[in-house]
Amino acid sequence: MRQISKNLLSNMKYLFLVVTLYSANLKSQTLNDYLEMAAQNNPEIKAAYSEFEAALQKAPQVSALPDPSLTMSAFGRMIETRVGAQEARFSLMQMFPWFGTLEAKKNAANLMAEATFQNYLNSKNEVFLMVKKSYAEIYEINKMIHLEERNLEILDNYRELALSKFKNGKGTMVDVVRIDIKRNESETNIQLLKDQNQPLQIEFNSLLNRESDAIISIPDSLPIIENNRPIEKDSLFVFNPKLIRLDKKLASFEAEKEVVKKEGFPMVGLGLDYSIISKRDVPGLEMNGQDAIMPMLSVTLPIFRKKYKAKQNELDFMLQATAFEKQAIINNLQTSYSMALYNFSRANTLKILYKKQDESTKQAISLLIAAYSNSGTDFEEILRMNQDLLMLQTATESANKNQFIAQSTIDYLISKQE
């Protein structure tokens, strides 16, 4: 029996330790922790990084020399020469592009790989923004649930007060009924909010590529830090991966033009021809049966110039298209940045207003409750003011969410480092 008690006590200690560590782990999961999970696990980010890894493999391919060619010939019927019959012939040839061609190809491939890396960074930033938005939505829902639950407690207190006034003959039963109606509304709202929270949690966990029912730790407040650092208009989006990607593409196309130019020059081939010669039955024949070795030089003649001209024209149009694309993205970034700044400022202004109205409404409710306690009148006004207070509090949390999303959008647009 004593041994069983010891084992039970040991198991309970172990269970307590596991629960404690699990709770501590949940508590330690901040927004930055979730962003790190997304960076490591999100399939969209991983796919973009794999594309970058694949792009890195392009440079070794294009900067390598062409494969040498080896030709072997065996003569079914011997070809006689002065020193003997040819039995077999071997030819080895290696072509060399024009000077600097391979280096230009490597440079163009590396620049395109850098553009692909910027695409990976942009994919990561976009996922981070989606994580922050989803995080803010869940925060707002949880806050609203908390406010509704607290409102239920307040209504319960009002019900006791109204019921007490009714029993004392200073109130009416209709006041109790009005409270029951509000309580039913509040309970329904809580259930609807909880139902709405479930798909939001699934969305959030999907962005982290983990189990849909994984627990999400939500803080009491969102980290809102206004960026007061002055930014010049010309350097506003200097770190934005979308624009850097296009700059790298432009540089890559320019390098491609250099490649096409060099490909328009001849290629030089160096080789060796080796023939096996059999001996002749001729006494005293000089060099009888001696194998023949002959160096070879080959030069390509790029006389068909239309394809090189067409390639240059293609790259010119690609440069033009990329420049237009860059300007369009700059315009969109400026529009989005301006709207995000407005949303941030608007949310901040509304929060200041709601705070003032919250204090005034609470003061008015206190005065109405004091009057109701004395006279038993204006109870309907108390309920109306309480509903106004609840709306102000939920509107404040919505403003907090909107301000956080606006700030996150600004950070995304200017590519502020996490």
C-alpha positions as CSV (number, residue, x, y, z in Angstrom):
1,M,0.0,0.0,0.0
2,R,2.8,2.3,0.9
3,Q,4.5,1.5,-2.4
4,I,1.3,2.3,-4.3
5,S,1.0,5.6,-2.6
6,K,4.6,6.5,-3.5
7,N,4.0,5.6,-7.2
8,L,0.8,7.6,-7.2
9,L,2.6,10.6,-5.6
10,S,5.4,10.3,-8.2
11,N,2.9,10.2,-11.1
12,M,1.1,13.2,-9.8
13,K,4.3,15.1,-9.5
14,Y,5.2,14.2,-13.1
15,L,1.7,15.2,-14.3
16,F,2.0,18.5,-12.5
17,L,5.4,19.1,-14.1
18,V,4.0,18.4,-17.6
19,V,1.0,20.6,-17.1
20,T,3.2,23.4,-15.7
21,L,5.7,23.2,-18.6
22,Y,2.8,23.1,-21.1
23,S,1.2,26.1,-19.5
24,A,4.5,28.0,-19.5
25,N,5.0,27.1,-23.2
26,L,1.6,28.5,-24.0
27,K,2.2,31.6,-22.1
28,S,5.6,32.1,-23.8
29,Q,4.0,32.0,-27.3
30,T,4.0,35.6,-28.4
31,L,3.2,37.1,-31.8
32,N,6.9,37.0,-32.7
33,D,6.9,33.3,-31.8
34,Y,4.0,32.7,-34.2
35,L,5.7,34.6,-36.9
36,E,8.8,32.4,-36.4
37,M,6.6,29.3,-36.7
38,A,5.1,30.7,-39.9
39,A,8.6,31.4,-41.3
40,Q,9.6,27.8,-40.7
41,N,6.4,25.9,-41.5
42,N,4.3,27.9,-43.9
43,P,4.2,26.0,-47.2
44,E,4.0,29.2,-49.3
45,I,7.2,30.5,-47.8
46,K,8.9,27.2,-48.1
47,A,7.9,26.9,-51.8
48,A,9.3,30.4,-52.5
49,Y,12.5,29.5,-50.8
50,S,12.8,26.3,-52.8
51,E,12.3,28.3,-56.0
52,F,15.3,30.5,-54.9
53,E,17.4,27.4,-54.2
54,A,16.5,26.1,-57.7
55,A,17.4,29.5,-59.2
56,L,20.9,29.2,-57.6
57,Q,21.5,26.1,-59.7
58,K,21.2,28.0,-62.9
59,A,24.6,29.8,-62.8
60,P,26.7,26.6,-62.7
61,Q,24.8,25.3,-65.7
62,V,25.1,28.4,-68.0
63,S,28.7,29.1,-67.0
64,A,30.1,25.7,-67.9
65,L,31.9,25.0,-71.1
66,P,30.0,23.0,-73.8
67,D,30.6,19.3,-73.6
68,P,33.5,18.1,-75.7
69,S,32.7,15.8,-78.7
70,L,34.5,12.6,-79.4
71,T,34.2,10.9,-82.8
72,M,35.4,7.4,-83.4
73,S,35.6,5.7,-86.9
74,A,36.6,2.2,-87.8
75,F,37.2,1.4,-91.4
76,G,35.5,-1.7,-92.7
77,R,37.7,-1.5,-95.8
78,M,41.2,-0.2,-95.0
79,I,42.1,3.1,-96.6
80,E,45.7,2.8,-97.8
81,T,48.2,5.5,-97.1
82,R,51.9,5.7,-98.0
83,V,53.0,4.5,-94.6
84,G,50.2,1.9,-94.1
85,A,46.4,1.3,-94.0
86,Q,44.2,3.3,-91.6
87,E,42.5,1.0,-89.1
88,A,40.7,3.5,-86.9
89,R,40.4,7.2,-86.3
90,F,39.6,9.2,-83.2
91,S,38.7,12.9,-83.2
92,L,38.3,15.0,-80.0
93,M,37.0,18.6,-80.2
94,Q,36.3,21.2,-77.5
95,M,34.4,24.4,-78.3
96,F,35.1,27.7,-76.5
97,P,32.6,30.6,-76.4
98,W,33.9,34.1,-77.1
99,F,35.8,35.7,-74.3
100,G,33.6,36.8,-71.4
101,T,30.5,34.9,-72.6
102,L,30.4,32.4,-69.8
103,E,31.0,35.1,-67.2
104,A,28.2,37.2,-68.6
105,K,25.8,34.2,-68.5
106,K,26.8,33.5,-64.9
107,N,26.2,37.2,-64.0
108,A,22.8,37.2,-65.6
109,A,21.8,34.0,-63.8
110,N,23.0,35.2,-60.4
111,L,21.0,38.4,-60.8
112,M,17.9,36.5,-61.6
113,A,18.5,34.3,-58.6
114,E,18.7,37.4,-56.5
115,A,15.4,38.5,-57.9
116,T,13.9,35.1,-56.9
117,F,15.3,35.6,-53.4
118,Q,13.5,39.0,-53.2
119,N,10.3,37.1,-54.2
120,Y,10.9,34.8,-51.3
121,L,11.2,37.7,-48.9
122,N,8.0,39.3,-50.3
123,S,6.2,36.0,-49.8
124,K,7.4,35.8,-46.2
125,N,6.3,39.4,-45.6
126,E,2.9,38.7,-47.1
127,V,2.4,35.7,-44.9
128,F,3.5,37.7,-41.8
129,L,0.9,40.3,-42.6
130,M,-1.8,37.6,-43.0
131,V,-0.7,36.1,-39.6
132,K,-0.9,39.6,-37.9
133,K,-4.3,40.3,-39.4
134,S,-5.7,36.9,-38.3
135,Y,-4.1,37.4,-34.9
136,A,-5.8,40.7,-34.6
137,E,-9.2,39.3,-35.6
138,I,-9.0,36.6,-32.9
139,Y,-7.9,39.2,-30.4
140,E,-11.0,41.3,-31.2
141,I,-13.4,38.3,-31.0
142,N,-11.9,37.2,-27.6
143,K,-12.2,40.8,-26.3
144,M,-15.8,41.0,-27.4
145,I,-16.6,37.7,-25.7
146,H,-15.0,39.0,-22.5
147,L,-17.0,42.2,-22.7
148,E,-20.3,40.3,-23.3
149,E,-19.6,38.0,-20.4
150,R,-18.9,41.0,-18.2
151,N,-22.0,42.6,-19.4
152,L,-23.9,39.5,-18.3
153,E,-22.6,40.0,-14.8
154,I,-23.7,43.6,-14.8
155,L,-27.1,42.6,-16.0
156,D,-27.4,40.0,-13.3
157,N,-26.6,42.8,-10.7
158,Y,-29.3,45.0,-12.4
159,R,-31.8,42.1,-12.2
160,E,-31.2,41.7,-8.5
161,L,-31.6,45.4,-8.0
162,A,-34.8,45.5,-10.1
163,L,-36.2,42.4,-8.4
164,S,-35.5,44.0,-5.0
165,K,-37.2,47.2,-6.0
166,F,-40.2,45.2,-7.3
167,K,-40.5,43.3,-4.0
168,N,-40.3,46.6,-2.1
169,G,-43.1,48.0,-4.2
170,K,-40.9,50.7,-5.7
171,G,-40.4,49.1,-9.1
172,T,-42.3,47.1,-11.7
173,M,-41.9,43.5,-13.0
174,V,-41.4,44.8,-16.5
175,D,-38.0,46.0,-15.5
176,V,-37.0,42.4,-14.7
177,V,-38.4,41.3,-18.0
178,R,-36.4,43.9,-19.9
179,I,-33.2,42.7,-18.2
180,D,-34.1,39.1,-19.1
181,I,-34.5,40.1,-22.8
182,K,-31.1,41.8,-22.7
183,R,-29.5,38.8,-21.0
184,N,-30.8,36.5,-23.8
185,E,-29.4,38.9,-26.4
186,S,-26.0,38.9,-24.6
187,E,-25.9,35.1,-24.3
188,T,-26.8,34.7,-28.0
189,N,-24.1,37.2,-28.9
190,I,-21.5,35.2,-26.8
191,Q,-22.4,32.0,-28.6
192,L,-22.3,33.6,-32.0
193,L,-18.9,35.1,-31.2
194,K,-17.5,31.7,-30.1
195,D,-18.8,30.2,-33.3
196,Q,-17.1,32.9,-35.3
197,N,-13.9,32.4,-33.4
198,Q,-13.5,28.7,-34.5
199,P,-12.9,29.4,-38.3
200,L,-10.6,32.3,-37.4
201,Q,-8.5,29.9,-35.3
202,I,-8.5,27.3,-38.1
203,E,-7.3,30.1,-40.5
204,F,-4.6,31.2,-38.1
205,N,-3.3,27.7,-37.5
206,S,-3.3,27.0,-41.2
207,L,-1.0,29.9,-41.8
208,L,1.4,28.3,-39.3
209,N,0.8,24.9,-41.0
210,R,-0.1,23.1,-37.7
211,E,-3.1,21.3,-36.3
212,S,-6.3,23.3,-36.7
213,D,-7.3,22.8,-33.1
214,A,-3.9,24.0,-31.7
215,I,-4.3,26.4,-28.8
216,I,-3.6,30.1,-29.6
217,S,-2.3,32.4,-26.9
218,I,-3.8,35.9,-27.2
219,P,-2.5,38.8,-25.1
220,D,-4.5,41.3,-23.2
221,S,-3.5,44.1,-25.6
222,L,-2.1,44.4,-29.1
223,P,1.5,45.7,-29.5
224,I,0.8,49.0,-31.2
225,I,3.9,51.2,-31.7
226,E,3.5,54.2,-34.0
227,N,6.4,54.7,-36.3
228,N,7.6,58.2,-35.8
229,R,10.8,57.9,-37.8
230,P,10.8,60.4,-40.6
231,I,11.0,58.8,-44.0
232,E,11.7,60.7,-47.2
233,K,9.2,60.1,-50.0
234,D,11.9,59.0,-52.4
235,S,13.3,56.4,-50.0
236,L,9.9,55.2,-48.6
237,F,9.9,51.8,-50.3
238,V,13.7,51.4,-50.8
239,F,13.6,48.1,-48.9
240,N,10.5,46.7,-50.4
241,P,11.3,43.3,-51.9
242,K,8.8,43.8,-54.8
243,L,10.8,46.8,-56.1
244,I,14.2,45.2,-55.4
245,R,13.1,42.1,-57.3
246,L,12.3,44.2,-60.3
247,D,15.6,46.1,-60.0
248,K,17.4,42.7,-60.1
249,K,15.4,41.6,-63.1
250,L,16.3,44.8,-64.9
251,A,20.0,44.2,-64.2
252,S,19.6,40.6,-65.3
253,F,18.1,41.6,-68.6
254,E,20.9,44.1,-69.2
255,A,23.4,41.3,-68.5
256,E,21.5,39.1,-71.0
257,K,22.0,41.8,-73.6
258,E,25.7,41.5,-73.1
259,V,25.4,37.7,-73.4
260,V,23.6,38.0,-76.8
261,K,26.2,40.5,-78.0
262,K,29.0,38.0,-77.1
263,E,27.1,35.1,-78.6
264,G,27.2,37.0,-81.9
265,F,30.9,36.5,-82.1
266,P,32.5,33.2,-83.3
267,M,33.1,30.2,-81.1
268,V,36.6,28.7,-81.3
269,G,37.1,24.9,-81.2
270,L,40.4,23.2,-80.4
271,G,40.8,19.5,-81.1
272,L,43.0,16.5,-81.9
273,D,42.7,13.9,-84.6
274,Y,44.4,10.5,-84.0
275,S,44.6,7.8,-86.7
276,I,45.9,4.2,-86.1
277,I,48.0,3.1,-89.1
278,S,49.0,-0.5,-89.7
279,K,52.4,-1.4,-91.0
280,R,53.0,-2.2,-94.7
281,D,55.1,-5.1,-95.8
282,V,57.7,-2.8,-97.4
283,P,61.3,-3.1,-96.1
284,G,63.0,0.1,-95.2
285,L,59.9,2.3,-95.6
286,E,60.4,5.4,-93.5
287,M,57.7,6.0,-90.8
288,N,56.1,2.6,-91.7
289,G,53.0,2.0,-89.5
290,Q,53.4,5.2,-87.5
291,D,50.1,6.5,-86.1
292,A,49.0,10.0,-87.3
293,I,48.3,12.8,-84.9
294,M,46.8,16.1,-86.2
295,P,45.8,19.2,-84.2
296,M,42.6,20.8,-85.3
297,L,41.1,24.3,-85.1
298,S,37.4,25.0,-85.6
299,V,35.6,28.3,-85.8
300,T,31.8,28.9,-86.0
301,L,30.6,31.5,-88.5
302,P,27.6,33.5,-86.9
303,I,26.5,34.9,-90.2
304,F,22.7,34.5,-89.6
305,R,22.2,37.7,-87.6
306,K,18.4,37.9,-87.5
307,K,18.2,35.7,-84.4
308,Y,20.7,37.8,-82.5
309,K,18.8,41.0,-83.5
310,A,15.5,39.4,-82.5
311,K,16.9,38.4,-79.1
312,Q,18.2,42.0,-78.5
313,N,14.7,43.3,-79.4
314,E,13.1,40.8,-77.0
315,L,15.3,41.9,-74.1
316,D,14.6,45.6,-74.9
317,F,10.8,44.9,-74.7
318,M,11.3,42.9,-71.4
319,L,13.2,45.9,-70.0
320,Q,10.5,48.2,-71.0
321,A,7.8,46.0,-69.6
322,T,9.6,45.5,-66.3
323,A,10.1,49.3,-66.0
324,F,6.3,49.8,-66.4
325,E,5.6,47.1,-63.9
326,K,7.9,48.8,-61.4
327,Q,6.1,52.1,-61.8
328,A,2.7,50.4,-61.4
329,I,3.9,48.8,-58.2
330,I,5.3,52.1,-56.8
331,N,1.9,53.7,-57.5
332,N,0.1,50.9,-55.7
333,L,2.4,51.0,-52.8
334,Q,2.0,54.7,-52.4
335,T,-1.8,54.4,-52.5
336,S,-1.8,51.5,-50.0
337,Y,0.6,53.4,-47.7
338,S,-1.5,56.6,-47.8
339,M,-4.6,54.5,-46.9
340,A,-2.8,52.6,-44.1
341,L,-1.7,55.9,-42.6
342,Y,-5.2,57.2,-42.7
343,N,-6.6,54.1,-41.1
344,F,-4.0,54.3,-38.3
345,S,-4.8,57.9,-37.6
346,R,-8.5,57.4,-37.8
347,A,-8.4,54.5,-35.4
348,N,-6.3,56.5,-33.0
349,T,-8.7,59.5,-33.1
350,L,-11.7,57.2,-32.5
351,K,-10.0,55.6,-29.5
352,I,-9.5,59.0,-27.9
353,L,-13.2,59.8,-28.6
354,Y,-14.4,56.5,-27.2
355,K,-12.3,56.9,-24.1
356,K,-14.0,60.2,-23.3
357,Q,-17.4,58.9,-24.1
358,D,-16.7,55.8,-22.0
359,E,-15.9,57.9,-18.9
360,S,-19.0,60.1,-19.4
361,T,-21.3,57.1,-20.0
362,K,-20.1,55.4,-16.8
363,Q,-20.7,58.6,-14.9
364,A,-24.2,58.9,-16.3
365,I,-25.0,55.3,-15.4
366,S,-23.8,55.8,-11.8
367,L,-26.1,58.8,-11.5
368,L,-29.1,56.9,-13.0
369,I,-28.6,53.9,-10.7
370,A,-28.5,56.2,-7.7
371,A,-31.7,57.9,-8.9
372,Y,-33.3,54.5,-9.5
373,S,-32.4,53.3,-6.1
374,N,-34.2,56.3,-4.6
375,S,-37.2,56.6,-6.9
376,G,-37.4,53.4,-8.9
377,T,-37.8,55.3,-12.2
378,D,-35.7,55.6,-15.4
379,F,-34.6,51.9,-15.4
380,E,-35.1,51.7,-19.1
381,E,-32.6,54.5,-19.5
382,I,-30.1,52.6,-17.4
383,L,-30.4,49.6,-19.8
384,R,-30.0,51.9,-22.8
385,M,-26.9,53.6,-21.4
386,N,-25.5,50.3,-20.4
387,Q,-26.0,49.1,-24.0
388,D,-24.2,52.3,-25.2
389,L,-21.3,51.6,-22.9
390,L,-21.0,48.0,-24.3
391,M,-21.0,49.4,-27.8
392,L,-18.3,51.9,-26.9
393,Q,-16.1,49.2,-25.4
394,T,-16.5,46.9,-28.4
395,A,-15.9,49.8,-30.7
396,T,-12.7,50.6,-28.8
397,E,-11.4,47.0,-29.3
398,S,-12.3,47.2,-33.0
399,A,-10.3,50.4,-33.2
400,N,-7.4,48.7,-31.5
401,K,-7.6,45.9,-34.1
402,N,-7.8,48.3,-37.0
403,Q,-4.9,50.4,-35.7
404,F,-2.8,47.3,-35.3
405,I,-3.6,46.0,-38.8
406,A,-2.9,49.5,-40.2
407,Q,0.5,49.6,-38.5
408,S,1.2,46.0,-39.7
409,T,0.3,47.1,-43.2
410,I,2.7,50.1,-43.0
411,D,5.5,47.8,-41.8
412,Y,4.8,45.5,-44.7
413,L,4.8,48.2,-47.3
414,I,8.1,49.8,-46.1
415,S,9.5,46.3,-45.3
416,K,10.3,47.2,-41.7
417,Q,12.4,44.5,-40.2
418,E,10.7,42.4,-37.6
